Amino acid sequence: MSLRQTHELHKRRYGRNLGVALTLAAFIVIVFGLTVVKVTRGDFEPPRGEVQN
């Protein structure tokens, strides 16, 4: 088993994969942040009105 130099194609693919991973991570952070803000503001609480029997 000989050690070979990394092909140029693998370097480009790694860069593209890294870009996609960072974009996905940023999207997840944004969605999580928006969810935390909505929950802490109380937007998910049911309306406090009259209870019907």
N, C-alpha and C positions, 0 to 999 in steps of 0.2 A: 504494500500500500504506500504509494508515494504522495507526498504533499504537493498540491498544485496551487497555483496562484488563482485567486478568485476572479471569475470572469466578470467583465464589465456589465453584462446583463444582470447579474445578481446584485451588483451595487445599485443599479437603477431601480430594480424591483424592491430592494430594501428601503430605499428612499421613498418610493411611492407607498409602500406598506406603512411606513412610519407616519407619513402625512395622513393617510386614511385613519390610522389608529388615533392620532392626535385630534383629528376632526371629530371622530366618534366620541372620544373622551370629553371634548368640549361640549358637544351636544348633550351628553348625559349630565354633565355638571349644570348646564343651563336648565334642563328639565327638572333636575333635583332641586335646584335653587328656587325655581318658580313654585314648585310644589311646597317647599318649606314655607315660603312667604305666604302662599294662599292659606295654608293650614294655621299658621300663627296669627293671621289676621282674622280668622274665624269665618271665612267664607263658606266652609263646609258644614256649619252648624245649621240644624233645621230652624225654620222660622218660629219664633216664640209668640204664638198666638193662642187663641182659645182652643181648648181641647173639646172635641165633640164626643158625646157619649152615645 
